[in-house]
Amino acid sequence: MLRVAVVGSGPSGVYTADSLLRSTSVPDVAVDVLDRLPCPYGLVRYGVAPDHEKIKSLQGALRRVLEEPSVRFVGNVAVGLDAPGPAPADLLRLYHAVVYCVGAATDRQLGVPGEELAGSFPATRFVSWYSAHPDAPHERFPLDTDAAVVVGVGNVAVDVTRMLARGAAELRRTDVPEAALRALAGSRIRDVYMVGRRGPSQAKFTTKELRELGLLPDTEVVVDPEELALDPYVSGRADPAALSATARRNLEVLRGWADRAPADHAVAGDRGRRIHLRFYLRPEEITGAGGRVTGVRFERTVPDGDGGVRGTGRTEWFGAGLVLRSVGYRGAPPAGLPFDAERGVVPNEGGRVLRDGRRSPGEYVAGWIKRGPTGVIGSNRPCAKETVAALLADADELRGRPLPGDPLAGLRALGASPVGWPGWQAIEAAERELGRRLERGPVKIPDWPGLLAAAKVG
């Protein structure tokens, strides 16, 4: 039997396990899906916004794969980290093959003065907080300020902007943790600025995400018509037919907002909020006083005629007590794997890991750590299939290597305390009970002690 470890239980990892199970060329495959967390589903559980219930329902499809007889979920196993657990070399002694599907876990920096000030955060930390990631249970965000700035115009930027403007009554119906719900309910933020250095035709958000901003109760979306007109595809200096369908739809939505007469400052009494979508503004400095954020200074940019932008020397300052930076991600593989720091990926050839330019027998990658942080959830399926095809082509060579007994015994010997599927089911039951006590639906447990206690570890 071919024994394979898949490191990471998000979509990329589960799609990899699914492709292995569906193989007809190598029918006898046993797959252990390892995860650092005691909970499966990766960013579907800990990255998709709680009010995106349709996307979160993808957990059902992932669940069906993890409940297959030839698949085991093995949570609470840290690979290549300081915590007790296996290194990549250890996994190769326990499995014929290992596929790393660990995503891109670190944020890109803006590279401007003031990023280190209190009140300046990577957007992913805010996402982890409202998603109940156990690494971020005690985060404190300055929501007692009048304004927030979100730097970036991708879907994550839209998510955090929407969550800052979303009312607590709607969030109460979701699985957002209770502490985050209370903090968001008490937020004083009334103005959220979502800012991009280039034009709206180059924004990375999808139209569905963008339109949701206009559906928020008691919230006005503000788009500056003059800023919109700077875009060559809006002004007529470039042919909109050259744009993707998504970009053309985005421009239609933005035009609709720009053409509206501005509402009064109080959209709905004291509860009204405004989302300002700003473009052609490049961050120059996060300003502060007393070690805390006071705002962001931007330089006005204009199109350079070659698809980029150039600075104009003119600046604009937005006062804000909270800055969330959402300008991309970088891979962070387990220690012990090779890493191309410039591209942010593990060097590979069609999914086969390369060490010093040569294939490393038994080691593979899929997902963002293979190709970089590109695509949407569905992009991981063909990526996983390509990697699995390479692995299966190597299967005869891989199976020739003898292994010890059950890998779980080896993982425990290395200091890990694995949480299996019954442990995850116990966590689910505890979250249902927590929600019942709070008179809500299931509410996620936000901390390591709570999750491990629910899983009956220790």
N, C-alpha and C positions, 0 to 999 in steps of 0.2 A: 504494500500500500504506500502511495506517495503521501507523505506528511508535509503539510504546508502551514506556515504561520503567516497570517496577515496582520500587520501592525497598524492599527487604526480601524475603528468601527463606524466611521462616517460613510457617506455614500460611496466614495472611492473604494474603501476597504470592503464594504458589503458587495458592491458590484464585482469586485475581484473574486470574492468567495463564490458569488453566483455563477460567474463565468467558469470557474474551476468545476463546480458541480455539474454544469451543463455539458462538460466535455464528453465527447464520445471516443476520442482517441486514447484517453487515459481514464477509464471508468472508476478505478479504485483510488479515490482521493479523500483524505481526511483533512479538514481545515480548522485550525484554531484561530479565531479572530481576537487578537489581543488589543487591549486599550489601557492607557494610563489611568483612566477614570473608571469607577465601578459601574458606570452607566454607558449604554451603547448610543449610537446614532450620531456622534460627533457634532458637527455644526448644525445639523438639523435640530438637535436638542438645544445646543448652546450657542447658536449663531443666528438662527432664523428668529425674527422678532415675534414676541408672544401673540401679537394681534394678527399674524399671518397664519391663521389656522389651516388654510388650504395647503400651504407648503409644508407645514408641520405634519400634515396627515401622511406625508411620505414615510413617516416612521412605520406605518402599517406594512408597506412594501418591504422595507428593510427588515422588519421583524420576521416576516415570513421566511426570509433567507436564513436569519440567525436561528430559527427554530427547526431548520432541516436536520435530519438525523446525523448527517456527516459533518455538521458544523457545530463548533462549541464557541460560545462567547466566554472569553477569559479576561475579565476586567480587573482593575487595580494592579496592573503589571506595568511598571515603569521601565522602558527599554532605553538603555544608554543615558540614564540620568543619575543624579546624585543619590536618589532614593534607592533603597535595596531593590534589586531586580537584575535582569540579565543585560549584558552588553550584546551588540550584534554578533560578536564571535561566539558567545554562549548559545544564541539561538541556532546558529549553524550546526552546533553539536547536538541539538535537540530535534531539529527538523531537516528534512531534505532541502527545503527551499523556504525563503523568507521574502515576503513582499511588503515593502514599506509604503504606507499610504498615510503619511503623517501631516499632509497639508503644508501651509505656509503660516507659521505661528507668530511671526514677529512683524511689527509695523515699520514702514519706511518713515524716516525723519523728514521734517521740512527743511532742516539745515538753516534755521534762522535764529537770531538771538531771542532768548526768552522762552524757549521750549521747555526748559526745566522748571519754570515758575509753578507754584501751587495754583491749581485751577486749570492747568494745561495737561490734557490727557490724550493718549491714542484713543480713537473711537472704539477700538475693540475692547478696551477696558470698560467702557460704558456698556457695550453690548454684553460682555460677560457678567456685569453686575445685574442688569435687568433680566438676564437669562438664567440667573442662579448658578453660574459656574462656581464650583467649590474653591477655586483659586482666588475668587474675588468677593467673599461674603461680607467683608467689612469696609468696602470702598465707601468713600464719602465724596460726593460731588457737590460743588457750591450751587445749589438750586435756589438759594435765597438772593439771587441777583436778578436784575431786570432783563438782561440780555445774554444770549449765548451765540458763539460763532462756531460753525462747522466748516472746516476747510476741506473741500473735496466735493465732487459732483458725481459720485457713483452711487450704487444702490445702498451701500452701507451708510453713506452720508445721508441719503434719503431716510433710511430706517431710523437713525438716531435723531434726525430732525423731527420726524413724525412722533417719535416717542417723547420728545421734549414738549411737543404741542398737544399730545393726546390727553384727554381727560381721564381722571382716575376711574370714573364710573364705567367707561368702556374697558379699561384694563382689568378691572375687578373680575370680569368674566373669563380672563385668561389664566395661565399658570404662572404669571409673574410672581416672584417671591414677595412675601408680605412686607418685608422691610423696604424693598424697592417701591412697592405700591404706595406705602405711606409717604415715602420721601417725594415721589412724583406728585402725589396728591397735594402736598404742601408747597410745591414749587411756585416761586414768584416770577419765573421767567415769562415775559410777555412778547419779546422779540427774538426770533431765531434767524440768524443770517447764515445761509448756505452759499459758499463762495467758491468759484472756480477761476483758475488763472487763464483759461482759454474760453472760447465761445460756446454757446448753447448747442451748436451742431456737433461739437466734439465731446459733449458730456457723456459719461458712461452709464447713467441711469437708464432703466427701461421705462417705457411709456406707462405700463401698469403701475409701477412704483410711483412715478411722477404724479399721475392723476390722483392717487390716494391722498396726496397733500391737500388737494382741493375739496376733499370730501370730509375733512375733519370738522366736527362741530365747533362753532364759535371761533373759527380761525380764518383769517384772510391771507391769501397768497399774493405777494406783491412782486411784480416783474417790471423793471425799468424799461420803457419802450426805447429810449435812446441807447441803452446798453444792448438790447436785443438787435437793434439796427446796425450795430458794429459788425455783426456776423455777416460774412460775405454771402452766405446762403439765404439770409433774410433780406439783405439790401439789394440782391439781384446781381452782385458782382461775380457770383459763382452759380452754376446750374444746380438746383436742388435735386435733379435727377441723379446726380453723382453720389448722393447720400444714401445710406442704408434706409430701409423702410422704417426702422425704429427711430433713427435721427429725424426723419421727415415728420413722423407722428409727434415726436417730442416738440418740434418747433411749432406745430399746430396748437398743442396744448399751451405752450408758453405765450404764443401770440394772443390766444384767448384771454389769458390773465393780464397781459400787458394792455389790451384794449379796454379793459374794464375801468370805470371811474374808481379812484381810490375811495375806500370806505373811511368813515370817521375813525380816529385813533382808537376809540373804545368800540370794538366790534360788537361786543355783547356785554356791556357794562364792564366791571372789573375783571371778568373772566375771559375777555377776548384776547386772542393771541394773533401775531402776525408772523408769517414766514416770508423772509425776503430772499429771493433767488437772485444772486448777483454773479456777474460774469466779467471776464477780462480784468481780474484783480489778482495780483501775485503777492503772496504774503512776504512782507519785508522784515517785520519784527513783531513778536508778542510782547506788548508793553506791560509793565508792572510797577507796583509800589509796595514796599514792605514785604517783598518776596512773593506777592500774589498778583495774579493776572488782573490787569485793568482794561485790556482791549487788544486789538490787532491793527497794525498799520500795514496797508496794502499799497502796492504801486499799480497804477493804472497801466494796462497793457492794450495793445491793438494788434490786429492780424498783421503778420509780416509778409503775406503773399505766398508763402511756401508751406502753409499748413501749421505754422507755429505762431508765436507772438513775440513782440518786442516791447520793452519798457518805454514809457513816455517821460519818466521823471516826476510825474504828478502822483500825489499820494492821497489816500483816504483812510481815515481811522474810524473803527467801530468800537465803541465802548462796550465791554462785556466782562463778566466775572468768571465765565466758563468758556474754554476753547477745547473743541474736540477735533483731532487731526485724523482725517480719513483720506490718505493719499497713496494707498497701496500697501502691499505685504511682501515679506521676504520669507523664504524657506528657513527652517531651523531643524535640521535632521538630528537624530540621536547621535551622541558622541560615539565615534568608532566607524562612522560611515564617511566616505569621501564627500567633499562639498565644493561646488563651484560658486565661490562667494560673489563673483560678478553677475552671474545669471540667477543666483539664488536657488539652485537645484542640485540634486545629486547627479553627477555625471553618469549618463546612461546611453545605451544604444537600443532603441525600441523597447525600453523597460529593463534591459539587463544592466546592472550596475557595473561601472567601469572603475577599476582601481589602477592608477598610473597608466591609463589608456588601454588596459586589458580587462576583458570580462572577468568578473568575480563569480565563480561558480556558486549557484544557489541563492544569489542576492539579486533582488528585483525592486523596482519602484513603480508606482502608479499615482495618478492625481497630480496635485500642484507641486509636490516635491520632485516630480518627474519632468513636468513641462512648464512650471512657473505658474503664478496666480492668474490664470486666464480661464474664461468660460464660465458657464453656470453649472448647477448641479448635474444636469443631464450630460454635460460634456465629459463627465467622469466615466460614463459607461463605455464609449468606444476606446477611451484611454486604457481602461482596465482590460478590455478584450485584447488589445494589442499586447499588453504585458503578459497576460495569461497565455496567449499564443506562443510567445517566446519561451515561457516557462515549460509549457507542455512539449515544445520541440526539444527541450533539454531533459525531458523526464527520464528517459532510459539511463542517461548518465547520472542523474541525480539519485535515482533509486538504488544505484549500485553501492551507495555508501550506507553501512549499517548504522543504526541508531540505538540509543538506550531505550528503556521502556517508555511508559506514559510521560510525555513532556511536562505534565503538571507537577510530577514529582521533582523533575529537574528545576522547574521554576521556583518551587518552594525551597529547594536546597540552596538556591541563590538569594534567598531572603524575601521573595515575593509572597504575598498573601492573596491568591487569586479569588476573585468574586465571579462565580459562575452564573448561569441563567436563573437558577432559583434565587440567588442573592439579588439579582436585578428585579425579579418579580416581587421580592419582599420590599424593595425600595418603592416600586410602583404602588404597592398596597399602603405603605406608610404615607406616600404623598396623597393618596385618595383620602386617607384618614385625616391628614392635616387639613386638607381642603374642607372636609366635612365639619371639623371643629371651627373653622373660620367662616362657615356658611358660604363656601365657594366650591367650584369644581376642584379637581386635583391641583395642588400647589407644590411646586418643586422645592425640595430640601436644598438649601443654598450652601451647605458647608460640609467639609470632609468628615468631621466627627458624626454629624447627623446621618450622612449617607452610609458610612461604614457601620454605624450602630444598627441602622435599618437592615443592612445586608447581613447583619450578625457576624461581622468580622472582629476578631479580638476577644 
